Structures are given as structure tokens and as C-alpha cells.
């Protein structure tokens, strides 16, 4: 970094930090000034002033261009210098964050600042850095994908000719332990060990896999890493051209740090974009200029939605597991959110029940030493953060903060010799300060236990602040927030479905796209949200600009003919117009969708002719009058055709938007689904592997394949009111349920959750149609009998039971005969029964569990 004339790197950094201090603190006390000076001395001594200035420079650029920047990420949030420079936006003194967790003067290592930017504009910052320091001095960083235990098993199984299902089954026997080796997997997993011992092909697979384990599988560009040098990078390391033509290093992250090059992460965080876009919408709709850095951190409405777990769309807090914890914890201060972000991870999750009990006073909080109360008060006596371990070492045993950081690292690595040395040092120091030896030993044991999964509070505090900001916006500006959230997720159909359903639960109406109202994004219309045209399939950016410009220049479109005449038909072609009709974008013009679809060709031909005439200067008398407002061209009458049936209307919305807007095929089945299912697709990722679930859903896609034996099976996409999931239907079930699995069918399914590396699937075991009787009458009851139960004797027993339980609910029978063949008997008045627990118990006692549904 080149400093202004008359400055060194150190003096210029000090100047900027002291100016920032006066902006951040009205009257900084001695403690604050002393902390800043101490940090600056460490930075100067370690020679990192240039690093801070480089980061300050590109963050200043981002802020000056209105590019959202995160409040902080990782241990850098513990630096007061970074806070004064505007690199971070979280006060380390307010949250008890430690500088030594970021830079330890007693252990020289490169600083590591990871910066979150708006995901849409992160590239602008990288471009700025590249231009400032020279394209030859800046590059992104390569990353190597290696063959881990599960991946190498799958790859070798495929190479050996094993089926995907078999390879996947073996891979899933490997425990879900981070970076586990094949050797450890065989030792720790009884099913895997048994397979290796009993199946020769699995033993052969494992021998080959062990040879390949850990080898590089592929190279790609690191999602965030950027390296900056003061000289051409080719002088230090080899370069590589990535798949998209980007220049990357051939050295991975670790090697780059070892040769002393400056590396940092430029991360794209979608939530920052949502926050910024919400603020813009608030300004547009309410005239309120919201400064997110000045919102109150004790807002009642915010903590109300957090306590009620109404956190769909809230950063870090929207998973089903996190929502369960919010209901139990009922947070009422920002420190609770910081702790929750830190605790909701494998390992420390076991502390959460005790944390909740202590917060609500049901378990007494006891501190082993009076000095620990101040350190652990915010977490109710539980060690949650690495910084707490460091402060205990400092306050109780006299460690310097640098020594305390070394202790923290030693505890994380669990080196027995190093730990014995650190234990003696801690106990001796504590005893010298008046702590009884046994108590000092016990406290060190607690520290050692918690340090294994203690979390970096600096990172947790920064991300908890973002979580709070999104919750604040949702609680106080719900329409603007949900509009911004929907806009950010337009490419993810499952999330759009979930957030539209959340809007309905919040009482916010989501209006369909409209050629006279919609812009490109989701927009706020009073207390409603209007769909953006970008969400409509086949409608590109150029077509949207043509529509918006036509509306801006000549006013609202009057009808389809007027629309076609005023847009550029080279951009707004027939496919675009048909998509707009199907999604309901012309509904406000008063015509039925079926009518408009019937005259698309006619409207476009007339518009093309009128546009050609204008190009050749052949303007009609009516055009002249129309341009002066004296006359309007009358649109031809539309054909008198009936509107499409509701299923076709909804199918058109699904086709063009990827989801339903004006309704959902399952909406009328809500009650039935609630009675017969136990969760939604949204809950599946948080369930244990192999959990049995029941879902009510619409079949949106069916992909039929043949097995090696020539049998037909299918992969089916199921969508409910919360999202979608792919389901696997094996041959036996597919044969018996094929008719129920037609596209757009509503079904009730039962299956087993299959947690994969990247996706969750359902392995179905049961499929049945989801039907409601007309006019909201009594529920449909279905009875399925197979084998001997469907024999002549079984049917006689069934008839007697049905006679004893006559009623008004229609009954459908599915019979699979012992000698082969099957039949479905449709509901009829003579088969009406009394749906209820009595009928269910009688039939299940006679024919076994699961033979009846609907009551």
C-alpha cells in the first residue's frame, strides 16, 4: 500500500485509527485509548500496518460505492483498530472481544481478515483491487478437491461395476466424523467392519480405496480467497487459468501463507444484500432513512418474533432445530443470540438444555471463583467462547493474553505433553494468586473440556448482530423485508415457495406479476408484495426493460393489443407473451387468460404490422390523434371462451413461475394433510438418517427408469406447501402405485429419509391418493387388503365389519388377490362407513396395522 507523502505505513495507520476513534467514541476514556495504543504497537511491531491499510482501502472503496459490507467475520472483530478504521462494525469493548484472539504478539503468524460483501457486488471489490495493484499482482486462489473416505468409496465402487445404490450404502456406513480416515471408519463402524469381513468385493473395494484416499480429485477456484502482492505473482508461484478464464494460483491456501504472500477472503453474503434492499424499499415506501448501525438492540417487537420462533428468513435462525431452541430459550437480549449462534453446533449442542434451564432460573448458577462471575455471567456460568477460556487464564492464573491464546490453541490440539506443561503453569499461577490447588485443578479441567468445542466469540457476535438486524427488519418492516428476501431467492424455487407461504402466515398478500405494476424485482405495494417480472420464466432482462420503458413512456397498457404494439416484439416475443398470460400478468386488464391465449397470434401480427408502418413513415390518422390524446385505437373484441379450469390456471403459474401464486393445489387439503402427516419437506434435512415420515404432496415430476433386471422404477419430485423433495419409488411399489404418481396428482406418501452428501431424498414405502370429498363432506376412507386378506374368506369378514360400521364417509377398496391381479373399487353409496377410531381399530385388529387410512 502506498501512503501519502510524509507518512510511513505505521504513522499513516495510526493517524487513520485515531481519527476513527474520535468518530466511534464521543468521549473515549483512558481504557479505550490505552487499548488502541496497545493494539497499534502490536501491529507496528509485527509489521502488519500495510495489511490493515490494504483492507481499509478496499473496504472504504466498497462503502463509498454503496456496496454492503458485513459488520465483521472471524477473530478480526476483536480488534479495536479494525473497528476504528471501519473495517469492522462491531464494538469489541461492548462485547468483551479480545485482540489477542486475532493477533498474538507472542506467536508470530499472518493476520487473517475475512470480509463479507453483498453477494451481487463482491466482484466489483475484487475488480477494484485488481486495478489498484495490477492484474499481474492479484489472483484468486486454487483449491483442490481430495478423495475423502465416503467419496473414494463411491468412486471405487463405480469403477468396480457396483450399482450406485450398493456403493452409496457402503459409503453411508462411514461415520459422519470430519476428515475421518478409512482405517478409522472400519475401526469405528461395526456395519462397515462386518461388510469388509463377510463380503470379498467390499474388502477389495476398501483395499483399493485406501491407496487412493487423500489424492487430489479435481482443481477449482476457491470461493472467496484472493492473493495480493507488491510484485508480479509469477515471481513467487506458478499461475493457472480456471474454467471461466480467471487467473488463479497453482498453490493452495496453506502454501500461499507459508511463502508469506498476503491472502484474504472476499466472501459474498446474501443476507447483506437483503438488508440493503430492505432499507431501500423502506425509503421508497415510507420515506424513512434507516441506519442499520443505529437500530435499538433491545427492540420489543424483535425479541417477540424471536421468542415465538417466527424466524423464516432470519439469518442463522431459520432452521427447524434453531426455531425449537428459540421457543425454549425465549431470548430477550443480544447476548442470548450471540450464545445461541455459538452453541448451535455439533459438540456444544449438548450444553443447550443446561443453558436454557439456567437462563430461566430453573437451575442455579454457581461460579467456582468470584473472578469467574464477570467472565461467565452473560452465558449463565457456562463456558461457551474461546475468549472466556483466555480471560480465565489471564484473571485467575496471571497469563498474559498472548500466553492465554497459546493455551487456547494447545487445548484445541489436545497434545498431552503440551497440555501437561500448560496445566502446571495454570495451577501454579492460580495458586500464587490465592486459588486453592484442588480448585485450580478442577477449573483447568472444565476449561480443557469446554475448549474442545468453544467458539470464537468475535465471529459469533458479528453474525448474531446480522441475525438481529434481519429479525428487526422482519418485525418492524415485514412487507419490505419479505419483498427483499423474495427478490434475493428468485432462483431458488423451494425457498420462494417457503417464503410465499410465510407471507401468507404473516397476513401479507403476494400479488401475481402484472404488466402494469411489476418491475423486475418483488416490490412493495401498500401492505402487499407484487411479484417481479424477473421471476417469470422466458422473460429476460431485455424484455423486462422493453415492458417497463413502454409503460413509463406512454402510460399503462390498456389491453393485450396495446401491449404488443408498444413493446419491442424482437425482445418480447410470442413465448414471452404466453408466459406473461399464464402467470396472470394480464389479469388486471379484465380479460380471461383463456381469451388472451386465443388471440396472441392475432395481437402480435397486428402489432408487427403497425410497427412496420411506423418504421416506413406510414402513420394512420388514428395514430396521429392517439399521440395527441384525441383518440384511441379500439382493440378487437375477444372471443367468448370460458376461463380455464382451476387446475389449468395453477398449472400455468407453476410452469411459468416454478410455483403457485394465486393458490396451491394442496390448499384445500390442509386439514386432511394435518390429520395424516407428521411434518413437511422443510423438516426433512434436520431429521436423522432412516427416519420414517409421512407427507402430503403434489407430484410435480416423474422420471421413469429401468433397472438392470428390466423392471421399471421412478424418481418422483414431491412438492408440499413448504418446499419439495425427490423421492425414489422402487419397482414393487411403482407397479402398484403408478396410477397415483401421475404428474400433478395429490398423494399421501410414507417413506424413509435418505440423508446424502448434498441432498435429502425419500425412499418411499407407501403411496396413496390424497382426496377430499366434494363440498367439504365427510372424509374419504381407504382400505387396502393384500394376499390372504383379499381372499373370499377375508372379503366376507370385511363385509361384516363394514356392515357394523355404516355411516356417511365414502369408502374406496384396494384389493390385491392371492392368485395375482388387483382391483380398485370406487366409492359408492352402498359402501359408506362411519369414519372414526372404532372402524380403524376393528379393521386393524382383523387385517393388521396400516390397512386403513382416512380416519
C-alpha positions, 0 to 999 in steps of 0.5 A: 500500500502506498501512503501519502507523502510524509507518512510511513505505513505505521504513522499513516495507520495510526493517524487513520485509527485515531481519527476513527476513534474520535468518530466511534467514541464521543468521549473515549476514556483512558481504557479505550485509548490505552487499548488502541495504543496497545493494539497499534504497537502490536501491529507496528511491531509485527509489521502488519500496518500495510495489511490493515491499510490494504483492507481499509482501502478496499473496504472504504472503496466498497462503502463509498460505492454503496456496496454492503459490507458485513459488520465483521467475520472471524477473530478480526472483530476483536480488534479495536483498530479494525473497528476504528478504521471501519473495517469492522462494525462491531464494538469489541469493548461492548462485547468483551472481544479480545485482540489477542484472539486475532493477533498474538504478539507472542506467536508470530503468524499472518493476520487473517481478515475475512470480509463479507460483501453483498453477494451481487457486488463482491466482484466489483471489490475484487475488480477494484483491487485488481486495478489498484495493484495490477492484474499481474499482482492479484489472483484468486486462489486454487483449491483442490478437491481430495478423495475423502473416505465416503467419496473414494468409496463411491468412486471405487465402487463405480469403477468396480461395476457396483450399482450406485445404490450398493456403493452409496450404502457402503459409503453411508456406513462411514461415520459422519466424523470430519476428515475421518480416515478409512482405517478409522471408519472400519475401526469405528463402524461395526456395519462397515467392519462386518461388510469388509469381513463377510463380503470379498468385493467390499474388502477389495473395494476398501483395499483399493480405496485406501491407496487412493484416499487423500489424492487430489480429485479435481482443481477449482477456484476457491470461493472467496480467497484472493492473493495480493502482492507488491510484485508480479505473482509469477515471481513467487508461484506458478499461475493457472487459468480456471474454467471461466478464464480467471487467473488463479494460483497453482498453490493452495491456501496453506502454501500461499501463507507459508511463502508469506504472500498476503491472502484474504477472503472476499466472501459474498453474503446474501443476507447483506444484500437483503438488508440493503434492499430492505432499507431501500424499499423502506425509503421508497415506501415510507420515506424513512432513512434507516441506519442499520448501525443505529437500530435499538438492540433491545427492540420489543417487537424483535425479541417477540418474533424471536421468542415465538420462533417466527424466524423464516428468513432470519439469518442463522435462525431459520432452521427447524432445530434453531426455531425449537431452541428459540421457543425454549430459550425465549431470548430477550437480549443480544447476548442470548443470540450471540450464545445461541449462534455459538452453541448451535453446533455439533459438540456444544449442542449438548450444553443447550438444555443446561443453558436454557434451564439456567437462563430461566432460573430453573437451575442455579448458577454457581461460579467456582471463583468470584473472578469467574462471575464477570467472565461467565455471567452473560452465558449463565456460568457456562463456558461457551467462547474461546475468549472466556477460556483466555480471560480465565487464564489471564484473571485467575492464573496471571497469563498474559493474553498472548500466553492465554491464546497459546493455551487456547490453541494447545487445548484445541490440539489436545497434545498431552505433553503440551497440555501437561506443561500448560496445566502446571503453569495454570495451577501454579499461577492460580495458586500464587494468586490465592486459588486453592490447588484442588480448585485450580485443578478442577477449573483447568479441567472444565476449561480443557473440556469446554475448549474442545468445542468453544467458539470464537466469540468475535465471529459469533457476535458479528453474525448474531448482530446480522441475525438481529438486524434481519429479525428487526427488519422482519418485525418492524418492516415485514412487507419490505423485508419479505419483498427483499428476501423474495427478490434475493431467492428468485432462483431458488424455487423451494425457498420462494415457495417457503417464503410465499407461504410465510407471507401468507402466515404473516397476513401479507398478500403476494400479488401475481406479476402484472404488466402494469405494476411489476418491475423486475424485482418483488416490490412493495405495494401498500401492505402487499408484495407484487411479484417481479417480472424477473421471476417469470420464466422466458422473460429476460432482462431485455424484455423486462426493460422493453415492458417497463420503458413502454409503460413509463413512456406512454402510460399503462397498457390498456389491453393485450393489443396495446401491449404488443404494439408498444413493446419491442416484439424482437425482445418480447416475443410470442413465448414471452407473451404466453408466459406473461398470460399464464402467470396472470400478468394480464389479469388486471386488464379484465380479460380471461387468460383463456381469451388472451391465449386465443388471440396472441397470434392475432395481437402480435401480427397486428402489432408487427404490422403497425410497427412496420408502418411506423418504421416506413413513415406510414402513420394512420390518422388514428395514430396521429390523434392517439399521440395527441390524446384525441383518440384511441385505437379500439382493440378487437373484441375477444372471443367468448371462451370460458376461463380455464379450469382451476387446475389449468390456471395453477398449472400455468403459474407453476410452469411459468413461475416454478410455483403457485401464486394465486393458490396451491393445489394442496390448499384445500387439503390442509386439514386432511394433510394435518390429520395424516402427516407428521411434518413437511419437506422443510423438516426433512434435512434436520431429521436423522438418517432412516427416519420414517415420515409421512407427507402430503404432496403434489407430484410435480415430476416423474422420471421413469427408469429401468433397472438392470433386471428390466423392471421399471422404477421412478424418481418422483419430485414431491412438492408440499406447501413448504418446499419439495423433495425427490423421492425414489419409488422402487419397482414393487411399489411403482407397479402398484402405485403408478396410477397415483404418481401421475404428474400433478396428482395429490398423494399421501406418501410414507417413506424413509429419509435418505440423508446424502452428501448434498441432498435429502431424498425419500425412499418411499414405502407407501403411496396413496391418493390424497382426496377430499370429498366434494363440498367439504363432506365427510372424509374419504376412507381407504382400505387396502387388503393384500394376499390372504386378506383379499381372499373370499374368506377375508372379503366376507369378514370385511363385509361384516365389519363394514356392515357394523360400521355404516355411516356417511364417509365414502369408502374406496377398496384396494384389493390385491388377490392371492392368485395375482391381479388387483382391483380398485373399487370406487366409492359408492353409496352402498359402501359408506362407513362411519369414519372414526377410531372404532372402524380403524381399530376393528379393521386393524385388529382383523387385517393388521396395522396400516390397512386403513387410512382416512380416519 
